[in-house]
Amino acid sequence: MQVIIVGAGPTGAVLALMLVKKGIKVKLIEASRNFKRQFRGEGLMPSGLDALKQMDLLKLLSDIPHRTIDAWEFLLSDRSLFKVNEPIEATGSCTTVVSQPHLLAAIIQQAQAYPQFEFTQGEAVQDLLSINKRICGVKLASGTEINADLVIAADGRNSLVRKKAEIDLTKLHSSIDILWFKLDSGALSQSSNIFYSIIQGKDAFGLFRSSSGQLHLGWGLHADDNYDWKTVNWVEKLAATSPPWLAEHILKHQASLTQPLLLSVTVGRCDRWSIPGLLLLGDAVHPMSPIRAQGINMAFRDAIVAANHLIPILSKGANLSQIDAVLPLIQQEREPEIIRIQQLQAQETGQAELLYNSAFVRWGAKTFAPIISPGIKYSWLKRQKQLRQGVTKVTLKAYSL
């Protein structure tokens, strides 16, 4: 049997590898000519690291750029509200930032060792093929038509396959815009890699050191901001929002500050993850907020559950109706976790919005920081458990052919 996977991101790459390992023929199609994009999610939570371990891929990290997060710290008006060291759990693993392009290339390289695997890169899917109202393949922009027993869409939050299948995406209110910057780390490269959430008045941004060693900064935009972000002097604005030690660093290394990259982040879910002959996974069916880097972690967990359901069916040459019958089971198993994780992400965003919208709350938080800090820290840690570990148990089943 033949499977087409559209999109060689985290979901598509690992699922293709798991399927070909079991002798299932897979054609993986990727529109981009390489994996080097201006922005790719880097954060692997313990849930994502566990998924890689189950797929026997954790060892890949030793050969590609990566680094752990040492702590999380929230700075409010230049004062530390609270700080939490990694690993947060006594026996857990540390959040790890990884070069996603290098990781994807390493996974594809493993898949290419199997004769059942074919990788088409640099060609976009233009349309879906169907027979008797069942998806039976794809048409590439070149005009080439490829038939398959099952098409899997893993082509991201702007999924063309989702649109062609006329599957509606319900957008959630927590959709946000972020400006992304990169900055040389300089002397800070020798310090602990702390993920900072920095709040100064109505302005806020996140900061951490990436797998490459550069500092990455994510600035939150709001619909009612009274400035045009395209004309802002970002060196001055970032420095003005930062504590003194960071402001000094930004000014010293201002020549290395990249132009802002606008990330319009749509958050949502589809009511249906499948139609006959087609399955949607990852951001194609439930685009996640960037809060706590859930996109890549949920992608790996989606792929494991999909493999658990699909391998027994596809490896024994089931008929098309049997394939279609298992597709809703994947949604049934994965959807509860996705809903809960998106709720937790919305809670994180909601606290930031509360500070943004209320001068009184900002004053109270600044004035009474020593008193309220333990309660805020407790609330934050409570949310992080599920954001880090996942909500449901996801276990890759061992199948023998």
KOLMIGU-168454 format. One record per residue (C-alpha): residue number from 1; residue in three letters; y, x, z. Coordinates in nm, 2 decimals, padded with zeros to 4 digits. Layout:
KOLMIGU-168454
    i   aa   north    east      up
  NUM  ALA       Y       X       Z
...
***
This chain:
KOLMIGU-168454
    i   aa   north    east      up
    1  MET   00.00   00.00   00.00
    2  GLN   00.35   00.12  -00.06
    3  VAL   00.66   00.09   00.16
    4  ILE   01.02   00.15   00.06
    5  ILE   01.26   00.25   00.34
    6  VAL   01.62   00.24   00.25
    7  GLY   01.83   00.48   00.45
    8  ALA   01.73   00.83   00.58
    9  GLY   01.92   00.80   00.91
   10  PRO   01.74   00.82   01.25
   11  THR   01.55   00.49   01.20
   12  GLY   01.44   00.55   00.85
   13  ALA   01.34   00.92   00.89
   14  VAL   01.12   00.88   01.19
   15  LEU   00.96   00.56   01.07
   16  ALA   00.88   00.72   00.74
   17  LEU   00.72   01.02   00.92
   18  MET   00.51   00.80   01.15
   19  LEU   00.38   00.59   00.85
   20  VAL   00.29   00.88   00.63
   21  LYS   00.10   01.05   00.91
   22  LYS  -00.13   00.75   00.90
   23  GLY  -00.18   00.77   00.53
   24  ILE   00.06   00.50   00.43
   25  LYS   00.26   00.56   00.11
   26  VAL   00.63   00.57   00.17
   27  LYS   00.93   00.61  -00.06
   28  LEU   01.24   00.70   00.14
   29  ILE   01.57   00.64  -00.04
   30  GLU   01.90   00.79   00.07
   31  ALA   02.23   00.73  -00.11
   32  SER   02.40   01.04   00.03
   33  ARG   02.33   01.38  -00.13
   34  ASN   02.31   01.55   00.21
   35  PHE   02.32   01.46   00.58
   36  LYS   02.66   01.61   00.64
   37  ARG   02.89   01.33   00.72
   38  GLN   03.23   01.35   00.90
   39  PHE   03.08   01.15   01.19
   40  ARG   02.73   01.11   01.31
   41  GLY   02.62   01.00   01.66
   42  GLU   02.50   01.30   01.86
   43  GLY   02.41   01.17   02.20
   44  LEU   02.04   01.15   02.31
   45  MET   02.00   00.96   02.63
   46  PRO   01.67   00.99   02.83
   47  SER   01.54   00.69   02.63
   48  GLY   01.60   00.87   02.30
   49  LEU   01.45   01.20   02.43
   50  ASP   01.14   01.01   02.55
   51  ALA   01.10   00.85   02.21
   52  LEU   01.12   01.19   02.04
   53  LYS   00.86   01.32   02.28
   54  GLN   00.62   01.03   02.21
   55  MET   00.66   01.10   01.83
   56  ASP   00.59   01.47   01.90
   57  LEU   00.94   01.56   01.77
   58  LEU   01.11   01.68   02.09
   59  LYS   01.01   02.04   02.01
   60  LEU   01.24   02.02   01.70
   61  LEU   01.54   02.05   01.94
   62  SER   01.46   02.41   02.02
   63  ASP   01.53   02.51   01.66
   64  ILE   01.85   02.31   01.59
   65  PRO   02.20   02.31   01.75
   66  HIS   02.20   02.11   02.08
   67  ARG   02.34   02.12   02.43
   68  THR   02.31   01.92   02.74
   69  ILE   02.58   01.72   02.92
   70  ASP   02.63   01.87   03.27
   71  ALA   02.83   01.59   03.43
   72  TRP   03.04   01.28   03.37
   73  GLU   03.39   01.26   03.52
   74  PHE   03.66   00.99   03.51
   75  LEU   04.02   01.11   03.54
   76  LEU   04.28   00.85   03.62
   77  SER   04.65   00.97   03.61
   78  ASP   04.54   01.33   03.63
   79  ARG   04.32   01.26   03.94
   80  SER   03.94   01.25   03.95
   81  LEU   03.83   00.90   04.02
   82  PHE   03.46   01.01   04.05
   83  LYS   03.22   01.26   03.91
   84  VAL   02.84   01.23   03.85
   85  ASN   02.62   01.53   03.78
   86  GLU   02.33   01.54   03.53
   87  PRO   02.05   01.45   03.55
   88  ILE   02.16   01.13   03.71
   89  GLU   01.80   01.04   03.80
   90  ALA   01.62   01.26   04.04
   91  THR   01.33   01.32   03.80
   92  GLY   01.51   01.24   03.47
   93  SER   01.63   01.44   03.18
   94  CYS   01.99   01.53   03.10
   95  THR   02.18   01.36   02.82
   96  THR   02.17   01.59   02.52
   97  VAL   02.41   01.62   02.23
   98  VAL   02.23   01.73   01.91
   99  SER   02.33   01.80   01.55
  100  GLN   02.20   01.49   01.38
  101  PRO   02.22   01.64   01.03
  102  HIS   01.99   01.92   01.14
  103  LEU   01.76   01.69   01.32
  104  LEU   01.72   01.45   01.02
  105  ALA   01.66   01.75   00.79
  106  ALA   01.39   01.88   01.02
  107  ILE   01.22   01.53   01.04
  108  ILE   01.23   01.49   00.66
  109  GLN   01.08   01.84   00.62
  110  GLN   00.78   01.74   00.83
  111  ALA   00.73   01.42   00.63
  112  GLN   00.74   01.62   00.30
  113  ALA   00.42   01.79   00.41
  114  TYR   00.23   01.47   00.34
  115  PRO   00.14   01.37  -00.01
  116  GLN   00.20   01.00   00.06
  117  PHE   00.57   01.08   00.11
  118  GLU   00.84   01.07  -00.16
  119  PHE   01.21   01.13  -00.08
  120  THR   01.48   01.02  -00.32
  121  GLN   01.82   01.15  -00.22
  122  GLY   02.16   01.10  -00.39
  123  GLU   02.06   00.76  -00.54
  124  ALA   02.19   00.43  -00.40
  125  VAL   02.01   00.11  -00.39
  126  GLN   02.19  -00.15  -00.60
  127  ASP   01.99  -00.46  -00.55
  128  LEU   01.66  -00.62  -00.43
  129  LEU   01.38  -00.73  -00.65
  130  SER   01.19  -01.05  -00.57
  131  ILE   00.90  -01.26  -00.70
  132  ASN   00.85  -01.62  -00.58
  133  LYS   01.12  -01.58  -00.32
  134  ARG   00.95  -01.27  -00.17
  135  ILE   01.12  -00.93  -00.17
  136  CYS   00.90  -00.69  -00.38
  137  GLY   01.11  -00.38  -00.43
  138  VAL   01.45  -00.24  -00.51
  139  LYS   01.67  -00.16  -00.80
  140  LEU   01.86   00.17  -00.79
  141  ALA   02.21   00.23  -00.93
  142  SER   02.05   00.43  -01.21
  143  GLY   01.86   00.11  -01.32
  144  THR   01.53   00.23  -01.20
  145  GLU   01.32  -00.04  -01.04
  146  ILE   01.06   00.05  -00.77
  147  ASN   00.80  -00.20  -00.64
  148  ALA   00.67  -00.22  -00.29
  149  ASP   00.46  -00.43  -00.06
  150  LEU   00.73  -00.40   00.20
  151  VAL   01.10  -00.30   00.20
  152  ILE   01.26  -00.18   00.52
  153  ALA   01.63  -00.16   00.55
  154  ALA   01.76   00.12   00.77
  155  ASP   02.09   00.17   00.58
  156  GLY   02.33   00.14   00.87
  157  ARG   02.60  -00.09   01.00
  158  ASN   02.74  -00.16   00.65
  159  SER   02.39  -00.23   00.51
  160  LEU   02.40  -00.32   00.15
  161  VAL   02.04  -00.45   00.17
  162  ARG   02.14  -00.69   00.45
  163  LYS   02.42  -00.83   00.22
  164  LYS   02.19  -00.86  -00.08
  165  ALA   01.93  -01.04   00.13
  166  GLU   02.21  -01.28   00.25
  167  ILE   02.13  -01.22   00.61
  168  ASP   02.43  -01.29   00.82
  169  LEU   02.57  -01.05   01.08
  170  THR   02.73  -01.22   01.38
  171  LYS   03.01  -00.99   01.50
  172  LEU   03.06  -00.96   01.88
  173  HIS   03.40  -00.95   02.05
  174  SER   03.34  -00.59   02.16
  175  SER   03.40  -00.45   01.82
  176  ILE   03.65  -00.16   01.85
  177  ASP   03.84   00.11   01.65
  178  ILE   03.83   00.47   01.75
  179  LEU   04.01   00.78   01.62
  180  TRP   03.79   01.09   01.62
  181  PHE   03.92   01.44   01.65
  182  LYS   03.77   01.79   01.68
  183  LEU   03.93   02.08   01.85
  184  ASP   03.83   02.45   01.91
  185  SER   03.68   02.49   02.26
  186  GLY   03.82   02.84   02.32
  187  ALA   03.78   02.95   02.68
  188  LEU   03.64   02.61   02.77
  189  SER   03.32   02.70   02.59
  190  GLN   03.23   02.90   02.90
  191  SER   03.27   02.61   03.13
  192  SER   03.04   02.32   03.22
  193  ASN   02.99   02.06   02.95
  194  ILE   03.15   01.76   03.12
  195  PHE   03.19   01.43   02.94
  196  TYR   03.54   01.32   03.05
  197  SER   03.69   00.97   03.03
  198  ILE   04.07   01.03   03.06
  199  ILE   04.30   00.75   03.14
  200  GLN   04.68   00.78   03.15
  201  GLY   04.88   00.46   03.17
  202  LYS   04.76   00.24   02.87
  203  ASP   04.62   00.54   02.68
  204  ALA   04.26   00.67   02.71
  205  PHE   04.02   00.89   02.53
  206  GLY   03.68   01.06   02.58
  207  LEU   03.61   01.43   02.56
  208  PHE   03.29   01.64   02.54
  209  ARG   03.16   01.96   02.38
  210  SER   02.94   01.89   02.08
  211  SER   02.63   02.06   01.97
  212  SER   02.84   02.29   01.75
  213  GLY   03.05   02.40   02.05
  214  GLN   03.36   02.22   01.93
  215  LEU   03.54   01.97   02.15
  216  HIS   03.51   01.62   02.03
  217  LEU   03.78   01.36   02.13
  218  GLY   03.75   00.98   02.08
  219  TRP   04.08   00.79   02.12
  220  GLY   04.06   00.41   02.16
  221  LEU   04.28   00.20   01.94
  222  HIS   04.41  -00.15   02.03
  223  ALA   04.53  -00.43   01.80
  224  ASP   04.86  -00.45   01.99
  225  ASP   04.94  -00.08   02.01
  226  ASN   05.31  -00.03   01.95
  227  TYR   05.27   00.27   01.72
  228  ASP   05.13   00.36   01.38
  229  TRP   04.85   00.60   01.44
  230  LYS   04.90   00.76   01.10
  231  THR   05.24   00.89   01.19
  232  VAL   05.18   00.99   01.55
  233  ASN   05.22   01.36   01.65
  234  TRP   04.87   01.37   01.80
  235  VAL   04.91   01.72   01.95
  236  GLU   05.19   01.58   02.17
  237  LYS   05.03   01.25   02.24
  238  LEU   04.69   01.39   02.34
  239  ALA   04.86   01.66   02.56
  240  ALA   05.08   01.40   02.72
  241  THR   04.77   01.19   02.81
  242  SER   04.57   01.49   02.94
  243  PRO   04.56   01.66   03.28
  244  PRO   04.76   01.99   03.29
  245  TRP   04.46   02.22   03.23
  246  LEU   04.36   02.02   02.91
  247  ALA   04.72   01.97   02.79
  248  GLU   04.76   02.35   02.80
  249  HIS   04.44   02.40   02.60
  250  ILE   04.54   02.14   02.34
  251  LEU   04.88   02.30   02.29
  252  LYS   04.73   02.65   02.27
  253  HIS   04.47   02.55   02.01
  254  GLN   04.68   02.28   01.83
  255  ALA   04.63   02.45   01.49
  256  SER   04.25   02.37   01.51
  257  LEU   04.30   02.00   01.59
  258  THR   04.16   01.80   01.30
  259  GLN   04.33   01.50   01.14
  260  PRO   04.21   01.18   01.30
  261  LEU   03.91   01.01   01.15
  262  LEU   03.92   00.63   01.18
  263  LEU   03.60   00.48   01.30
  264  SER   03.61   00.10   01.26
  265  VAL   03.31   00.01   01.48
  266  THR   03.16  -00.33   01.41
  267  VAL   02.93  -00.45   01.69
  268  GLY   02.69  -00.74   01.62
  269  ARG   02.35  -00.89   01.57
  270  CYS   02.16  -01.08   01.30
  271  ASP   01.98  -01.39   01.40
  272  ARG   01.70  -01.29   01.16
  273  TRP   01.56  -00.94   01.13
  274  SER   01.33  -01.02   00.84
  275  ILE   01.26  -01.24   00.54
  276  PRO   00.93  -01.23   00.34
  277  GLY   00.89  -00.87   00.21
  278  LEU   01.19  -00.73   00.40
  279  LEU   01.25  -00.60   00.75
  280  LEU   01.59  -00.48   00.89
  281  LEU   01.60  -00.22   01.17
  282  GLY   01.86  -00.02   01.36
  283  ASP   02.23  -00.06   01.29
  284  ALA   02.14  -00.25   00.97
  285  VAL   02.05  -00.55   01.19
  286  HIS   02.22  -00.48   01.53
  287  PRO   02.52  -00.24   01.49
  288  MET   02.59  -00.09   01.83
  289  SER   02.91   00.01   02.01
  290  PRO   02.95   00.39   02.04
  291  ILE   02.95   00.35   02.42
  292  ARG   02.69   00.58   02.56
  293  ALA   02.56   00.67   02.21
  294  GLN   02.32   00.38   02.19
  295  GLY   02.29   00.37   01.81
  296  ILE   02.05   00.67   01.77
  297  ASN   01.85   00.59   02.09
  298  MET   01.79   00.23   01.99
  299  ALA   01.71   00.34   01.64
  300  PHE   01.42   00.56   01.76
  301  ARG   01.29   00.28   01.98
  302  ASP   01.31   00.03   01.69
  303  ALA   01.11   00.26   01.48
  304  ILE   00.83   00.30   01.74
  305  VAL   00.79  -00.07   01.78
  306  ALA   00.79  -00.12   01.40
  307  ALA   00.53   00.15   01.37
  308  ASN   00.31  -00.02   01.64
  309  HIS   00.31  -00.34   01.44
  310  LEU   00.30  -00.21   01.09
  311  ILE   00.05   00.07   01.10
  312  PRO  -00.26  -00.14   01.18
  313  ILE  -00.17  -00.39   00.90
  314  LEU  -00.07  -00.14   00.63
  315  SER  -00.34   00.12   00.69
  316  LYS  -00.62  -00.13   00.63
  317  GLY  -00.46  -00.29   00.32
  318  ALA  -00.37  -00.63   00.45
  319  ASN  -00.25  -00.89   00.22
  320  LEU   00.12  -00.98   00.18
  321  SER   00.11  -01.28   00.40
  322  GLN  -00.03  -01.08   00.68
  323  ILE   00.25  -00.82   00.65
  324  ASP   00.51  -01.10   00.66
  325  ALA   00.35  -01.25   00.96
  326  VAL   00.40  -00.94   01.18
  327  LEU   00.77  -00.89   01.09
  328  PRO   00.91  -01.15   01.33
  329  LEU   00.70  -01.00   01.61
  330  ILE   00.90  -00.68   01.58
  331  GLN   01.23  -00.88   01.63
  332  GLN   01.06  -01.07   01.92
  333  GLU   00.98  -00.74   02.10
  334  ARG   01.30  -00.55   02.03
  335  GLU   01.57  -00.82   02.05
  336  PRO   01.58  -00.87   02.43
  337  GLU   01.66  -00.50   02.49
  338  ILE   01.93  -00.50   02.21
  339  ILE   02.10  -00.80   02.36
  340  ARG   02.10  -00.65   02.71
  341  ILE   02.23  -00.31   02.60
  342  GLN   02.51  -00.47   02.40
  343  GLN   02.60  -00.67   02.71
  344  LEU   02.62  -00.35   02.92
  345  GLN   02.83  -00.18   02.65
  346  ALA   03.07  -00.48   02.66
  347  GLN   03.10  -00.45   03.03
  348  GLU   03.20  -00.08   03.00
  349  THR   03.45  -00.18   02.73
  350  GLY   03.57  -00.47   02.95
  351  GLN   03.67  -00.24   03.24
  352  ALA   03.87  -00.02   03.01
  353  GLU   04.04  -00.33   02.86
  354  LEU   04.13  -00.45   03.21
  355  LEU   04.31  -00.12   03.28
  356  TYR   04.48  -00.14   02.94
  357  ASN   04.60  -00.50   02.98
  358  SER   04.72  -00.50   03.34
  359  ALA   04.99  -00.27   03.48
  360  PHE   04.91  -00.41   03.82
  361  VAL   04.55  -00.30   03.80
  362  ARG   04.65   00.04   03.68
  363  TRP   04.89   00.08   03.97
  364  GLY   04.62  -00.04   04.22
  365  ALA   04.36   00.19   04.07
  366  LYS   04.59   00.49   04.09
  367  THR   04.73   00.41   04.44
  368  PHE   04.40   00.32   04.60
  369  ALA   04.17   00.56   04.41
  370  PRO   04.02   00.73   04.72
  371  ILE   03.93   00.39   04.87
  372  ILE   03.79   00.22   04.56
  373  SER   03.62   00.52   04.40
  374  PRO   03.28   00.47   04.58
  375  GLY   03.26   00.11   04.46
  376  ILE   03.35   00.19   04.10
  377  LYS   03.11   00.48   04.10
  378  TYR   02.83   00.25   04.23
  379  SER   02.90  -00.01   03.96
  380  TRP   02.91   00.25   03.69
  381  LEU   02.58   00.41   03.80
  382  LYS   02.41   00.07   03.81
  383  ARG   02.49   00.01   03.44
  384  GLN   02.39   00.36   03.34
  385  LYS   02.03   00.31   03.45
  386  GLN   01.95   00.07   03.17
  387  LEU   02.19   00.24   02.92
  388  ARG   02.01   00.57   02.98
  389  GLN   01.65   00.46   03.03
  390  GLY   01.63   00.15   02.82
  391  VAL   01.56  -00.21   02.93
  392  THR   01.20  -00.26   02.81
  393  LYS   00.91  -00.03   02.80
  394  VAL   00.85   00.12   02.45
  395  THR   00.53   00.31   02.40
  396  LEU   00.40   00.45   02.07
  397  LYS   00.04   00.34   02.04
  398  ALA  -00.23   00.58   01.92
  399  TYR  -00.41   00.45   01.61
  400  SER  -00.70   00.62   01.44
  401  LEU  -00.77   00.55   01.07
***
